Amino acid sequence: MLSVAPLFATAVFAPLAGAVISGLFGRVIGTRPALVVSILLMLVASICGVAALWLGVASGSPTIAVPVSSWIQAGGFHAPWQLRFDALSGSMVAMVTVVSTLIHVYSVGYMNHETMPVPRFFAYLSLFSFAMLMLVSSDNLIQLFFGWEGVGLCSYLLIGYWYDRPNATRAANKAFVVNRIADLFFMVGIALLFLQFGTIAYDNIFALVPAHADATYHLFGSTLRAYEVIGVLLFIGAMGKSAQLFLHTWLPDAMEGPTPVSALIHAATMVTAGVFLLARMSPLIEFAPVTKGIVVLIGASTCFFAATVGLVQPDIKRTIAYSTCSQLGYMFIASGCGLYQASMFHLMTHAFFKALLFLSAGSVIHALAGEQDMFRMGGLWRKVPVTYVAMWCGSLALAGIPPFSGWWSKDAIIDGAWVAGGIGYYGWVLGVVTAFLTALYSGRLLFLVFHGSPRDAHLAAHAHESPPAITVPLVLLSLGAVFAGWLLYAAFIGRGQAGFWNGAIFSGEDNHVLARLDQLPFLLTLVPTIAALAGAATAWFCYMARPAVPAALAIRFRPLYLFLLNKWYFDELYDAILVRPYAVLARLLWHGADEGIIDGSSAGLARLTAGGSVQLVRIQTGSIAVYAFTMLIGLLTLTSVFLVFR
């Protein structure tokens, strides 16, 4: 009989094997064999991941440890490399492997005409998947941090895959730097956890949390609860990975990488790491109410901010990228309200429809020979019918239109924010407004790309449907976008959630948000759906019935339009207060300190001793007799001094 442990370990390490074979031996075995091996190993990983989740949940075992290595042993500190299987890690591993497998298959068709080494690209994809699997299967914080930094490295490699394009290399550097800023706070949070509990193992920390609830730190003349300080530091780390407000600027620029990379980052890896972190650390976050309030505040603000920017973006991929920021905001609203189950539920449904949207966008770009400007598209639905249907499925799920998957999970979050009360009302208001905006920019994308008359006759004339390697993953992901919410609802947040999670997610004694979801008045639960339908109707009116309206509004409210088009000027603000002063300081230290003081003092000293050096050089005659005579004089002088002063 199959057991969970070997299946789970295979699911985690199979992508690593694929990365090694493609990366190190791709040129030896050839491109096609390298791609086949990568896809087959990802397929093995997805089958094992789903099977492990199925068997683990069916067996009812709360946690299964899978030892790998002793790893780090330093004095009394021990950090073993051990995989942790529970419902939380099992569901994440299953989702990551399945979505990544479909993206691998899609990449065969999308990268078919690529001039750069394709095995290297597949090696990066598989390594990215492995790093994320290490993160979610970790049994301690050091192991989690290993995967955390691994996805950061792989995102840098993949975003900058086209290293001959300056925009791609700049975007890769930006993603790397912004995430390192957040990771500094995350590292401090891990260090404080170790100092507080004397351990970095999850089970040990969670067992000790109640006993240390009254611990405090004295910072800046104030006394702060230790859990609040640690919780905020961990959340800042999550903000970087999950592109929340103030640390979000790297995510839209990541669109410079190939479209499969965008799908993998936005759907299955990287950005979901922050959401997973809060769910994993829920036993501690539940004891930090101030941190939870900050999470709701940032999540709701991000949710609204990104949706407003998505309304005016001309680039098809950037529009979807900002929708990712917005949807992640919903997930953090749920976490801040103590509704971690709904947060993970939306993460799962979002993985399907966001991967579908990006891959559908890639299919459109492939059909139009690389064009990404939606204002040069139009009337494509007859040319790319499979992509058209897939994009509709993904957009309706994103907009939260029933019965598509996003409706099940997003409405649960908005309802939970109302139940939580307090700062949750802020999340509810912005969540409802964002539901309207999401449907509006989703409809805008659909109508601009697929409906109306072609705006560029040449592009439209040469448009064509993508090959099966691209369309088959779209069809499979479309099924997830339609049915995932309905299939997963009972297990994740419905009546079966207690049995499914089996203690993998912790809810405090005073946290009754999930239990009270069914008690909301029916009319109140309809508000998000009504907002979404209103947004969809507005999109139809503005881009189909009266297509002149958006341009008129952009002229009438030009300052607001430019404000949104320029993404609230965050990049310009950071450039003014951080980048330029840093560049000035760097030049000052370079020319003033390095060249002026360090190099200048060396050169000045050399000039002072130049005359003496010239005279000393003259005694180097090359004559052995002269050298011998000089040595004799020195010896006589030394002997004389010794005899006189002995």
N, C-alpha and C positions, 0 to 999 in steps of 0.2 A: 504494500500500500504506500502511496506517495505521502511524504511528509512535507511540512511547510519549510523547514530550514534549508534543505538543498535547493528547492525551487526558488526560494527567496534569494539565496546566495547567487544562484545562476542568473537570475534576473538582474542583479546588481553588477556582476562582473562580466557578463557577456559583451556589453558595449565596450568595455575596456579592451577586451581581446580584439574586437573589431577595429578599434582605434589603433592598436599596435600593429596589426596586420596591414591595414591600409596605409598608415603613416610611415612605417619602416620598410615594408616590403612591396608597396604599391608599384614602384617602378620596376621591380624584379618580376612580379607575377603578372603585371599588366593592369590597365585601367579597369577593364570589364570584370576580371576575376576579383579585383579588390572591392569593387562596388557590390558584387554578388555576395562576397563574404560579409561585408558590413551589414547589408540588408538581412541576410540570413541570421546573423547573430542578434540583430535587433529584433527579428521575428521570434527567435528563441527566447529572448529576454521578455518580450511582451506576453508570450504564452505562459511562461513561468511566473511572471508577475501577476497576471490575472488568476492563474491556478492557485498561487500562494494565498492571494486575498480570499478567494472562494473557500479554500480549505481552512484557512485560519479563522475566518468568521464563523464557518460552520462548526468548527471544533469548540468555539467559545473560549479559547485560550486568550487571556488578556495580553500577555507579553511573551514572546519567544526570543531568546538570545542565541545568536549564531556567532561563536568565537571565530576570529580570523587570525589574529596575531597579538603578541604582548605589546608591540609597537613602542611606546615611550615608557622607559623606566629610569627615573632619576631620583636617587635617594628614597624618600618616602612617597614621592609622587609617582603614580602609575596611571597611564592612560591606555587601556587596551583598545585594540581595533576589533570591535564587536558590532555586528549588525543587530538592529533592534526591530523585531516585527511586532506590530500591533495594528489595530484598524487604521490609525492615522498614517503610519509609514507604509502600510500595505496598500492603502488606497492611492497614496501618492506615487508609489513605485509602479502600480498598474497603470495609472494615468500617464505618467511620463514615458513609459516604455511603449505604450500603444500609440500615443500621439507622435512620438519620435520616430517610430517605425513608419508610419504613414508619411512623415516628412522626408525620411530617407528615400522612400519609393518615389515620392514626388520630385525629389532632387535629381533623380536619374533623367527625367524628361526636361526639367527646367535648366539643368547645367549641361545639356547635351552638346551645345555648341561652344562651351567654355574653352578658352585658350590656355588658361592657367591649369596647373595639375589638379584634376578632379579627385584623385585618391586622397590628396592632402585635405581637400574640403570635407570629404566623408570621414576622414580621421578626426577632424575637428568636431564634426557633428556628433560622432560616437563618443568622443572624449567629453564633450559638453553634457551629453546624456549621462555618462558615468559620474561626472562630478555632481550633477544634481541628485543622482541616485545615492551617492555617498552622503550627501547632505541630509536627505530625508530618511535614510536608514541608520543614521548615526545613533550611538548609544551614550555619547557624552559630548560635551561642548567643544572639546578640542577636535574631535572627529567631525563635528558639524562645521567647525571653522575651516577645516581642510576642504570640505566640499564647497563651502561658502566662497573661499578664495579661488577654488578651482573653476566655478562657473564664471567668476570675474575674469580670470585669465582667458578662458575659452571664448567669452563674449568679445574680448579684445581681439583675439585671433580671427574670429568669424566676421565681426563688423569690419575689420580691416583686411578681409580676405583679398579684395582687389587693391593691393598695396600700391599699384601704379596710379591710383586715383587720389588726389590730395584730400578731397572731401571725406573719403572713406578712412584714411589714416587719421585725419583730425577727429572724426567721430569716434574712432576706436580709442584714441588717447583721451578724449573727453569722458567717455564711459568709464575708462579705467581710473582716471583721476577722481571723478565725482564719487565713485564707489569706494575709493580708498579713504576719502574724507569721512564717509559714513562708517566705514569699517574700523577707523580709529576709535570711535565711540563704542562700537560693538566690542572691540578687544578690551577696552577698559571695563565694560559691563561684565565680560567673562571673568576678568581678573578680580573684580569685586565679589562676584559670586563665589569664586574659589576662596578668597579671603574670608568671606562670611560663613561658608559651609565646610571648608576644608576638603572639598571634592568637586569634581566636574562631571560626575556621572548623574544622569537624569534621576534615576530611582532614589539615589542618596539625597540629592537636592530636594526632590519633591517630598520625601519623608520628613525632612528637617524644616520645611517651610513654616508650618504652624508654630514651631518652637521659637523661631527667630522673628516673629511678626512685629515685635516691639523694638527691634534693633534700629539704631539711628546713626546718622553721620552729621558731623558739624562742618558745614561748608559756608564760606563767605559770611560768617557771623550768624548763620541760621542753623537750626536743628531740623534735619530732614530725615524722614523714614527711609531706611536702607532700601526697602523694596521699591519705593518710588524712584529713587536715584537709579537703581539697577534697571528697573522697568523702562525708564525714559532712555537710558543708554542703549538698551537692546532695541527699543523702538526706532531710535535714530539709525541704527544699523539696518533695520527693516525698511526704513524710509528710502535709503540709498538703493538697495536691491529692488524694491518694489516701486521706485520712481514716484514717491509722494511729493507733494508740494514743497518747494525750495530745493529739493534734491532730484527733481524730475527732468532736468534739462538734457540729460544724456539720452533719454529714451527715444524722442522723436528723431534725433540725429542718427540713431542706430539704424535708421532705414537706409543708410548708405550701403549697408551690406546686402548680399543676395536675399531675395524674398524668403527662401526656406529658413534662413537665419532669423529673419524677423518673426516668422511663425513660431520657431522653436523658442526664442527668447520670450515672446509675448504670451504664448499659450501654455507651455509645459515647464520651462526652466527659468532660471534667473529671477524674473519679476514675481513668481509665486513663492520664492524662498522667504520673503519677509512675512507673508501671510502664514506660511507654515510655521515660522519661528514663533509667532504669537500663539498659535494653537498648541504647539509643543510645550511652550512655557506657560500655558494657562494656569497650572497650579500655583505659579508665582504671581502672574498678572492679576489673578482674581483677588489678591491681597494688596493691590496697588490701585485704588480707585482714582487717584489723581492721574495716574498714567493712562487709565482707561478713558478718562475724559479727554486727555490730550489726543489719544488715538482717534476718537470720534471727531474731534475738532479738525485735525489734519486730514482725516479720511474724507469727511464731508466737503471740506474746502477744496480738496483735490478733485473730488467727484464733479463739483460744479465748475471749477476752473478749466479742467481739461475738456469738458463738454462744450463750453463756450468757445474755446479755441478750435475745436473740431468743426464748428459751424461754418468756418470761413476758409479752411485750408484747401488749396487747389490740388495738392498732391494726394492721390488715392491712398498711398501707403501711410502718409503722415496723418490723414484723417483717421484711419484705423488705429494708428499708434496712439493718438490722443484718446481714443475710446478705451484703450487698455488702461491708461492712467486713470480714467474715470471709473472704470469697472473695478480696478484695484481699490479705489476709494470706497466703493460699496463694501468690499470685503473688510476693510479696516473699520468701517462703521459698525459692522457686525461684531468684529472682535472687541471693539471698545465698549459695546453694549453687553458683552459677555455671551454673545450668541456665536461662539466659535464654530458650532456645528453648521450654521447657515453660511458662515464665512467659507468653510471648506466645501460646502455644497455649491456655492457660487463659483469657487475656484474650479471645481470639476466641470460644471456645465460650461463655464467660460472657456476652458481649455478646448472643448470641441468647437464651439462656434467662433472663437477667435482664431484658432488654427485654420478653420474653414474660410474665414474672411480674408486672411492674409494669403492663403494659397489660391483663393479665387482671384484676388487682386493680382497675384503673380501670373495667373493664367491670362488675365486681361492684358497685362504688360507684355507677356510672351506673344499674345496674338497681335499686339500693336508694335512689335519690334522695339520694345523698351520704353515706350511712351508712358508717363505716369501722370501727366496733367489732365485732370478730369474735364477741363474746359476745352480740350481738343478731342474729346471723345463724343459719344452720343450715338443712339440708334444701333447699338451693337448686339441686341438680344437675338436677332436672327442669325448673326454670324457665330455666336458662341452660346448656343442654347443650354448646354450642360453647365457651363460656368454661370450663366444667367440664373438658372434655377438654384444652383448652389449658393450664389451670392444672396438671393432672396431668403433662403433658409437661414443663413448666418445672420443677415440683417434683422430679420424678424425675431430671432432668438436674442440678439443684442438689444433690440428695442424693448424687449419684454412684452411682446404681443402673445396672448394665449393662443394655443397651448404649447408654444415653443419653449425650449428648455430654460432660456433666460427668464421667462415669466415666473417659473416655479421658484427659482432661487433668489432673484432680485426682489420680488415682492415680499418674500419671507424676510429679507433684511430690512426693508422699509417698514414692514409691520413690526418687526422686532425693535426698531429704533423708537417707535411710538410707545410700545410696551415698556421699554426701559425708562422712559421719562427723563427729566433733567436735561443734560446735554444731548440726550437721545433725540429730543424734539428738534434740535438744530440739524441733526442727521436726517430726521424725517422730512423736514421742509426742503433741504437741499437735495435729498434723495428723490423727492417727488418732482421738483423742478428739473433735475437732471434726467429723470425718466422722459419728460417732455422733450428736452434738448437732444437726448440720445436718439429718439425716434425721428426727430427732425433732421439731424445730420445723417442718419442712416438712410432715410428716404432721399435726401439730397444726393447722396452718393449713387444710389440706384437709378434715380431719374436722370442724373447728368451723364452717367456712363452708358446706360442701356436703352434709354428711351429718347424720344424726340428725334430731331434730324441730326445726321452726322455733322460735326463742326469742322472736321478735317476730312474731306472726301478721299484724299489719297490714303490716309490711315485706314479709314473704314473699308475701302475697296480691297485692301490686302489683309484685312483681319480674317482670322481662321480659328477654328476650335483647336484646343490643345490635344496632344497625343494621349493615349490611355494611361501612360505613366503619371500624368498630371490629373486627368479627370477621374480615375478610379479612386484615389484618395479623397477627392472632393465629394464623390458620392457617399463613401463610407462616413466621412465627417458630417455630411448632411444628415445622415441617420442619427448621429449623436446630437446634432443641433436640434433635431425635432423631438427625439424620444428620451434623451438622457435625463432631463428634469423629471419627467413622469416616472422613469424607472428607478431613479435614485432617491426620490423624495421621501418615501417611507423609511428607508434605511438611514438617511442622513439627518433628517429633522422631524420625521413623522413618528408614528407610534413605535416603530421598530428601532429608533435611534439609540435607545439605551442598550439594547442587545448588540447593535452593530458596533458602537464605539467601545463598549465594554471597559470603560475607564481610561481610554486613550486620551480623551479630552475631559478636563476637569471643570466643573461648575460649582461655585461656592454655595454655602447653605442659604445665602440670601439672594442667590441668582435664580429667579423664577421666570426669566424672559421666555425661554423655550416652552415652558409648560403653559404659559398664558397666551401663546400665539393664537390658539383656537378660540380665545375668549373675546377677541376684538369684534366690534360691531361689523356686520357684513358690508355696510356702505363705506366704512372707513377702509376696508381691505380693497375696495374697488378704486380708490383714489389713484394709486400708481398706474393701474391699467387704463383708466380714463385719461390720465396725463399722457401716457404713451400713445394712445389712439389719437388724441388731439395733436400730438407732435407729428404723427404720420399724416394726418389730414392736412396740417399746415405745410408739410413738405410737398404733398401733391398739389396744393393750391399754388405754392410759390414756384415750383419747377415744372409743372405740367399745365395747370389751368391758366396761370398768369406768370409766365416765365420772365416778364420784365420787372416784376416786383423786387426780386433780390438786388438787381443792379440799382434800382431806384432807392432802395433802403440804404445800400452802401454809399450812395452819393449824399443822401439826406443826412445820414449819421456817420459821416466819414471819419471823424475822430474816434468814435467807438469801433468802427470797422477796422481802422488801422491798429487800434489797441489790441483787438482780438487777432488780427492777422499777424501781428508781431509778437504774439504769445505773451501778452501782458508785459512785454519788454523785460522779461527776466534775464535773457541773455545779455541785453544791453546794460542792465543794472549790474549784473555780476562782472561784466567787462569793465565797467566804470569803477566799481568799488573794490574789485579783487584783482582782475587780470592786469589792467594797466598799472596800478600802483606796484604790483609785484614785478612787472617788467621793468619799471623805472628803478626799483630797488636792485634788481638783478644787474642792470646796466651800471648802476652806481658802484656796486660791489666789484663788478668785472673791471671797469675802467679805473675806478678810484682806488679800491682796496687791492685788487689782484695786480693790475698793471702798474698802478701808481705807487703803492706802498711795497708790496712784496717783490714784484719784479724790479721796481725802481731802486729799492734799497740794495738789492743784489748787484744791479748794474752800477750804482754809485760806488759801492765798495770795490767793485772791479776796477773802476776808473781811478780810485785813490791808490790802489796798489799796482796800477799798470806800470809806472816808472820803475819801481823796485823789481817788478817781475822781469822787465826787459833787461835790467842789469844782471839779475840772477841767471837768466837764460844764457848770458854770454860765457859763464863759467862752464857750461856744458860743452866742452870742446871735443869730446870723443876720444881724447888721448888717454891711454891707460897709464902712461907715466905721470901725467898731471894728476890723475885721480889717486894714484898710489902716493905721490908726494903730499897731496892734500890730506889723505888719511894719516900719513906719518906725522904731519904737523899737528893734527887733531889729537893723535895719541900722545905726543910729547906734551901738548898743552894740558891734557887731562892728567898725565902723570905728575907734571909739575904742580898743579893745583892740589893733587892728593898729598904730595910730599910737604907742601907748605902748610896746609891746614889740617894735617892729621893730628 
